[in-house]
Amino acid sequence: MKLNENEMLEIKGGAFGLKTAFLIGLGGLITLIVGIVDGYLNPNKCN
């Protein structure tokens, strides 16, 4: 079975939208801030 052009355009793939990209960026920023605060409040020397 072959798909026509309109049917191919309606296929949803693995791409994500702007909302998902924003949430991923926000999660990364929160992780960075928590890591900086943790490193400041609990400094450990490298072995």
C-alpha positions as CSV (number, residue, x, y, z in Angstrom):
1,M,0.0,0.0,0.0
2,K,1.4,3.4,-1.0
3,L,0.6,6.6,0.9
4,N,-0.3,9.7,-1.0
5,E,1.2,13.1,-0.2
6,N,-1.6,14.2,2.2
7,E,-1.4,11.0,4.1
8,M,2.3,11.3,4.5
9,L,2.0,14.9,5.8
10,E,-0.3,13.7,8.6
11,I,2.1,11.1,10.0
12,K,3.3,12.1,13.5
13,G,6.9,11.2,14.2
14,G,9.4,11.5,17.0
15,A,9.8,15.3,16.9
16,F,8.7,17.3,19.9
17,G,7.1,20.8,20.1
18,L,8.0,24.0,21.7
19,K,6.3,23.1,25.0
20,T,8.5,20.0,25.3
21,A,11.7,21.9,24.4
22,F,10.8,24.5,27.0
23,L,10.3,21.9,29.7
24,I,13.5,20.1,28.9
25,G,15.4,23.4,29.0
26,L,13.7,24.3,32.3
27,G,14.6,20.9,33.8
28,G,18.3,21.4,32.7
29,L,18.4,24.9,34.3
30,I,16.9,23.6,37.6
31,T,19.5,20.8,37.6
32,L,22.3,23.2,37.0
33,I,21.1,25.5,39.8
34,V,20.7,22.6,42.3
35,G,24.2,21.4,41.4
36,I,25.8,24.8,42.0
37,V,24.0,25.2,45.3
38,D,24.9,21.7,46.4
39,G,28.6,22.3,45.5
40,Y,28.6,25.6,47.4
41,L,26.9,24.2,50.6
42,N,28.7,20.9,50.6
43,P,32.2,21.3,49.1
44,N,34.3,18.1,48.8
45,K,37.9,18.0,47.7
46,C,38.8,15.8,44.7
47,N,40.7,12.6,45.7
